[in-house]
Amino acid sequence: MRRIGARRRVGGIVVFDAPGEEGPPGVAVTAGRKVGGAVLRNRAKRRMREAVARAPIRPGHAYVLVASPEVVDAPFEELAAWVKEAVDVEDDR
């Protein structure tokens, strides 16, 4: 994913985007220990999954979203805008 994909940082998230298999997009969400304890990491992942559900993700792509500590406290509309901006970029390749 890191070798063939594109990396973008928007707000408090990092998104890796790579061409995937045909069909529905693959999405993985992760939050490391820098985000906080288990409760905060799970909250960050739940919030990002909901933001992804509202974003226009492209079929045939694979995404990995990595949370930073800002995801936990950011207003949801701001988080949703970060995700939308990160995944709604045309291919530069």
N, CA and C atoms as a LAMMPS dump frame, in Angstrom:
ITEM: TIMESTEP
0
ITEM: NUMBER OF ATOMS
279
ITEM: BOX BOUNDS ff ff ff
-5.0000000000000000e+02 5.0000000000000000e+02
-5.0000000000000000e+02 5.0000000000000000e+02
-5.0000000000000000e+02 5.0000000000000000e+02
ITEM: ATOMS id mol type element x y z
1 1 1 N 0.82 -1.182 0
2 1 2 C 0 0 0
3 1 3 C 0.868 1.252 0
4 2 1 N 1.877 1.295 0.856
5 2 2 C 2.721 2.486 0.926
6 2 3 C 3.572 2.67 -0.319
7 3 1 N 3.945 1.576 -0.966
8 3 2 C 4.81 1.688 -2.151
9 3 3 C 4.058 2.177 -3.369
10 4 1 N 2.841 1.705 -3.569
11 4 2 C 2.12 2.033 -4.794
12 4 3 C 1.046 3.085 -4.602
13 5 1 N 0.74 3.439 -3.359
14 5 2 C -0.349 4.366 -3.089
15 5 3 C 0.111 5.785 -2.88
16 6 1 N -0.875 6.641 -2.701
17 6 2 C -0.626 8.049 -2.417
18 6 3 C -0.911 8.304 -0.951
19 7 1 N -0.133 9.176 -0.342
20 7 2 C -0.312 9.529 1.068
21 7 3 C -0.713 10.986 1.143
22 8 1 N -1.77 11.246 1.908
23 8 2 C -2.219 12.619 2.105
24 8 3 C -2.505 12.841 3.581
25 9 1 N -2.121 14.002 4.078
26 9 2 C -2.482 14.392 5.441
27 9 3 C -3.433 15.568 5.323
28 10 1 N -4.599 15.401 5.907
29 10 2 C -5.596 16.459 5.914
30 10 3 C -6.083 16.594 7.35
31 11 1 N -5.859 17.748 7.93
32 11 2 C -6.283 17.954 9.312
33 11 3 C -5.599 16.962 10.239
34 12 1 N -6.398 16.197 10.962
35 12 2 C -5.864 15.25 11.923
36 12 3 C -5.826 13.816 11.437
37 13 1 N -5.917 13.601 10.137
38 13 2 C -5.863 12.229 9.623
39 13 3 C -4.829 12.111 8.517
40 14 1 N -4.327 10.9 8.355
41 14 2 C -3.454 10.564 7.235
42 14 3 C -4.181 9.48 6.45
43 15 1 N -4.252 9.638 5.136
44 15 2 C -4.948 8.672 4.285
45 15 3 C -3.974 8.121 3.258
46 16 1 N -3.89 6.796 3.213
47 16 2 C -3.16 6.113 2.157
48 16 3 C -4.21 5.602 1.18
49 17 1 N -4.03 5.898 -0.089
50 17 2 C -4.995 5.532 -1.123
51 17 3 C -4.232 4.814 -2.23
52 18 1 N -4.698 3.631 -2.604
53 18 2 C -4.044 2.871 -3.665
54 18 3 C -5.107 2.185 -4.505
55 19 1 N -4.804 1.954 -5.776
56 19 2 C -5.737 1.176 -6.589
57 19 3 C -5.905 -0.202 -5.98
58 20 1 N -7.136 -0.657 -5.919
59 20 2 C -7.421 -1.967 -5.336
60 20 3 C -8.09 -2.861 -6.354
61 21 1 N -8.759 -3.874 -5.863
62 21 2 C -9.477 -4.792 -6.736
63 21 3 C -10.76 -4.138 -7.216
64 22 1 N -11.279 -4.629 -8.315
65 22 2 C -12.552 -4.139 -8.829
66 22 3 C -13.642 -4.404 -7.809
67 23 1 N -14.62 -3.53 -7.782
68 23 2 C -15.719 -3.711 -6.858
69 23 3 C -15.712 -2.666 -5.774
70 24 1 N -16.346 -2.986 -4.648
71 24 2 C -16.447 -1.986 -3.585
72 24 3 C -15.075 -1.637 -3.013
73 25 1 N -14.93 -0.401 -2.531
74 25 2 C -13.638 0.013 -1.984
75 25 3 C -13.331 -0.699 -0.674
76 26 1 N -12.052 -0.902 -0.423
77 26 2 C -11.61 -1.448 0.852
78 26 3 C -11.198 -0.301 1.752
79 27 1 N -11.662 -0.305 2.989
80 27 2 C -11.353 0.774 3.916
81 27 3 C -10.886 0.172 5.237
82 28 1 N -9.747 0.642 5.721
83 28 2 C -9.239 0.241 7.039
84 28 3 C -9.025 1.516 7.849
85 29 1 N -9.38 1.458 9.117
86 29 2 C -9.253 2.605 10.014
87 29 3 C -8.386 2.184 11.191
88 30 1 N -7.423 3.027 11.55
89 30 2 C -6.538 2.689 12.658
90 30 3 C -6.229 3.932 13.488
91 31 1 N -5.931 3.69 14.748
92 31 2 C -5.531 4.76 15.664
93 31 3 C -4.454 4.195 16.575
94 32 1 N -3.304 4.829 16.583
95 32 2 C -2.188 4.354 17.392
96 32 3 C -2.269 4.856 18.823
97 33 1 N -1.296 4.464 19.61
98 33 2 C -1.28 4.834 21.026
99 33 3 C -1.1 6.324 21.266
100 34 1 N -0.604 7.046 20.274
101 34 2 C -0.477 8.494 20.437
102 34 3 C -1.835 9.153 20.619
103 35 1 N -2.885 8.51 20.118
104 35 2 C -4.235 9.053 20.26
105 35 3 C -4.666 9.022 21.719
106 36 1 N -4.267 7.993 22.444
107 36 2 C -4.618 7.886 23.856
108 36 3 C -4.862 6.438 24.237
109 37 1 N -5.574 6.255 25.334
110 37 2 C -5.901 4.911 25.797
111 37 3 C -6.918 4.237 24.886
112 38 1 N -7.301 3.027 25.254
113 38 2 C -8.193 2.234 24.415
114 38 3 C -9.525 2.932 24.156
115 39 1 N -10.06 3.594 25.155
116 39 2 C -11.349 4.269 24.997
117 39 3 C -11.247 5.377 23.952
118 40 1 N -10.2 6.178 24.021
119 40 2 C -10.023 7.267 23.057
120 40 3 C -9.717 6.74 21.661
121 41 1 N -8.91 5.683 21.572
122 41 2 C -8.614 5.106 20.25
123 41 3 C -9.89 4.567 19.609
124 42 1 N -10.714 3.88 20.385
125 42 2 C -11.963 3.35 19.84
126 42 3 C -12.914 4.465 19.433
127 43 1 N -12.968 5.535 20.218
128 43 2 C -13.817 6.675 19.863
129 43 3 C -13.347 7.292 18.549
130 44 1 N -12.034 7.45 18.402
131 44 2 C -11.488 8.021 17.167
132 44 3 C -11.834 7.135 15.966
133 45 1 N -11.708 5.829 16.12
134 45 2 C -12.011 4.922 15.003
135 45 3 C -13.5 4.935 14.673
136 46 1 N -14.371 4.974 15.671
137 46 2 C -15.818 5.038 15.413
138 46 3 C -16.175 6.314 14.662
139 47 1 N -15.59 7.429 15.09
140 47 2 C -15.878 8.71 14.438
141 47 3 C -15.383 8.712 12.987
142 48 1 N -14.199 8.132 12.758
143 48 2 C -13.681 8.097 11.383
144 48 3 C -14.513 7.176 10.501
145 49 1 N -14.96 6.033 11.044
146 49 2 C -15.81 5.137 10.243
147 49 3 C -17.11 5.824 9.833
148 50 1 N -17.696 6.589 10.732
149 50 2 C -18.926 7.315 10.393
150 50 3 C -18.648 8.386 9.348
151 51 1 N -17.515 9.072 9.457
152 51 2 C -17.156 10.091 8.46
153 51 3 C -16.918 9.452 7.098
154 52 1 N -16.312 8.264 7.078
155 52 2 C -16.085 7.561 5.806
156 52 3 C -17.415 7.158 5.187
157 53 1 N -18.375 6.769 6.009
158 53 2 C -19.686 6.37 5.493
159 53 3 C -20.375 7.531 4.783
160 54 1 N -20.043 8.75 5.137
161 54 2 C -20.645 9.939 4.526
162 54 3 C -19.806 10.51 3.387
163 55 1 N -18.622 9.971 3.156
164 55 2 C -17.699 10.503 2.139
165 55 3 C -17.895 9.781 0.807
166 56 1 N -17.594 10.461 -0.29
167 56 2 C -17.722 9.849 -1.622
168 56 3 C -16.481 9.018 -1.969
169 57 1 N -16.385 7.81 -1.46
170 57 2 C -15.211 6.984 -1.739
171 57 3 C -15.391 6.272 -3.07
172 58 1 N -14.285 6.117 -3.781
173 58 2 C -14.311 5.575 -5.139
174 58 3 C -14.208 4.061 -5.141
175 59 1 N -15.033 3.397 -5.932
176 59 2 C -14.899 1.938 -6.062
177 59 3 C -13.565 1.592 -6.727
178 60 1 N -13.059 0.43 -6.424
179 60 2 C -11.807 -0.005 -7.026
180 60 3 C -10.575 0.583 -6.371
181 61 1 N -10.725 1.131 -5.186
182 61 2 C -9.597 1.703 -4.452
183 61 3 C -9.527 1.085 -3.064
184 62 1 N -8.368 1.168 -2.46
185 62 2 C -8.171 0.71 -1.088
186 62 3 C -7.677 1.906 -0.279
187 63 1 N -8.256 2.099 0.887
188 63 2 C -7.918 3.228 1.742
189 63 3 C -7.5 2.736 3.118
190 64 1 N -6.509 3.398 3.685
191 64 2 C -6.145 3.204 5.087
192 64 3 C -6.152 4.593 5.708
193 65 1 N -6.968 4.768 6.744
194 65 2 C -7.064 6.037 7.447
195 65 3 C -6.418 5.896 8.81
196 66 1 N -5.506 6.814 9.127
197 66 2 C -4.78 6.774 10.393
198 66 3 C -5.148 8.029 11.182
199 67 1 N -5.635 7.824 12.399
200 67 2 C -6.066 8.943 13.247
201 67 3 C -4.895 9.533 14.012
202 68 1 N -4.988 10.823 14.282
203 68 2 C -4.074 11.488 15.204
204 68 3 C -4.919 11.968 16.387
205 69 1 N -4.298 12.472 17.44
206 69 2 C -5.074 12.879 18.621
207 69 3 C -6.153 13.932 18.347
208 70 1 N -6.013 14.73 17.302
209 70 2 C -7.007 15.76 16.988
210 70 3 C -8.371 15.176 16.634
211 71 1 N -8.407 13.938 16.177
212 71 2 C -9.662 13.312 15.743
213 71 3 C -10.643 13.177 16.902
214 72 1 N -10.157 12.926 18.088
215 72 2 C -11.03 12.69 19.244
216 72 3 C -11.837 13.936 19.591
217 73 1 N -11.215 15.116 19.548
218 73 2 C -11.87 16.339 20.008
219 73 3 C -12.401 17.239 18.905
220 74 1 N -12.079 16.963 17.667
221 74 2 C -12.527 17.821 16.568
222 74 3 C -14.043 17.714 16.408
223 75 1 N -14.702 18.822 16.077
224 75 2 C -16.135 18.734 15.781
225 75 3 C -16.358 17.756 14.621
226 76 1 N -17.47 17.01 14.686
227 76 2 C -17.673 15.966 13.692
228 76 3 C -17.724 16.52 12.27
229 77 1 N -18.337 17.68 12.078
230 77 2 C -18.419 18.255 10.726
231 77 3 C -17.029 18.551 10.175
232 78 1 N -16.126 18.982 11.034
233 78 2 C -14.749 19.231 10.613
234 78 3 C -14.052 17.917 10.239
235 79 1 N -14.253 16.888 11.057
236 79 2 C -13.686 15.567 10.764
237 79 3 C -14.222 15.027 9.446
238 80 1 N -15.52 15.156 9.229
239 80 2 C -16.125 14.687 7.978
240 80 3 C -15.549 15.44 6.781
241 81 1 N -15.277 16.734 6.945
242 81 2 C -14.676 17.522 5.862
243 81 3 C -13.248 17.05 5.581
244 82 1 N -12.488 16.716 6.639
245 82 2 C -11.128 16.195 6.447
246 82 3 C -11.166 14.919 5.626
247 83 1 N -12.049 14.003 6.017
248 83 2 C -12.128 12.713 5.313
249 83 3 C -12.559 12.929 3.869
250 84 1 N -13.573 13.753 3.667
251 84 2 C -14.067 14.008 2.304
252 84 3 C -12.952 14.584 1.427
253 85 1 N -12.219 15.543 1.967
254 85 2 C -11.125 16.15 1.195
255 85 3 C -10.021 15.138 0.898
256 86 1 N -9.727 14.28 1.852
257 86 2 C -8.641 13.306 1.676
258 86 3 C -8.974 12.219 0.66
259 87 1 N -10.212 11.78 0.615
260 87 2 C -10.565 10.678 -0.296
261 87 3 C -11.134 11.166 -1.618
262 88 1 N -11.486 12.422 -1.729
263 88 2 C -12.113 12.947 -2.936
264 88 3 C -11.097 13.682 -3.809
265 89 1 N -9.936 13.089 -3.981
266 89 2 C -8.88 13.677 -4.804
267 89 3 C -8.715 12.828 -6.047
268 90 1 N -8.697 13.48 -7.181
269 90 2 C -8.495 12.733 -8.435
270 90 3 C -7.075 12.198 -8.493
271 91 1 N -6.905 11.103 -9.202
272 91 2 C -5.581 10.49 -9.334
273 91 3 C -4.614 11.429 -10.028
274 92 1 N -3.435 11.586 -9.422
275 92 2 C -2.387 12.403 -10.015
276 92 3 C -1.448 11.528 -10.856
277 93 1 N -1.682 10.222 -10.868
278 93 2 C -0.761 9.305 -11.525
279 93 3 C -1.058 9.168 -12.986
